[in-house]
């Protein structure tokens, strides 16, 4: 599915969430490289190819689960 099929606000919000998730992953990976003993396992990205459980808002209306 193309992001042009969604309203612009929704697609922008999905991209913001994706960016925040990747930033978090890289920060966790950096912390893991400095001190692996603080982690149970190596950090993994949370991306699974879908955003079925992502809530987004469009002009004060919520969409999602």
C-alpha positions in Angstrom: 0.0 0.0 0.0 1.3 3.4 -0.9 1.3 6.2 1.7 -0.5 8.4 -0.8 -3.6 6.2 -0.3 -3.9 7.6 3.3 -4.8 11.1 4.3 -1.7 13.2 4.6 -2.0 13.7 8.4 -2.2 9.9 8.9 0.7 9.1 6.7 2.8 11.8 8.3 2.0 10.5 11.8 2.9 6.9 10.7 6.2 8.2 9.5 6.8 10.0 12.7 6.1 6.8 14.7 8.4 4.9 12.5 11.2 7.5 12.9 10.8 7.5 16.7 11.0 3.7 16.8 14.2 3.5 14.7 15.8 6.3 16.8 14.9 4.3 19.9 16.4 1.1 18.4 19.7 2.8 17.5 20.0 4.4 20.9 19.4 0.9 22.5 21.9 -0.6 20.2 24.5 2.0 21.1 23.8 1.4 24.9 24.1 -2.3 24.3 27.5 -1.9 22.6 28.8 0.1 25.6 27.5 -2.2 28.3 25.8 -5.5 27.2 25.3 -6.7 30.8 22.4 -4.2 31.2 20.4 -6.1 28.6 18.8 -9.5 28.5 19.5 -9.9 24.8 20.6 -7.8 21.8 18.1 -5.1 20.9 15.9 -5.9 17.9 13.9 -3.4 15.8 10.1 -3.5 16.5 9.1 -3.2 12.9 7.0 -6.2 11.6 5.8 -4.8 8.3 2.4 -3.7 9.4 0.9 -1.0 11.6 -2.2 -2.9 12.6 -1.8 -1.9 16.2 -0.8 1.7 15.6 -3.2 4.4 16.7 -3.3 7.6 14.7 -5.4 10.7 15.0 -6.9 12.8 12.3 -8.4 16.1 13.4 -9.2 14.9 16.9 -10.5 11.5 15.7 -8.7 8.3 16.6 -8.2 5.4 14.2 -6.9 2.0 15.1 -7.3 -0.5 17.9 
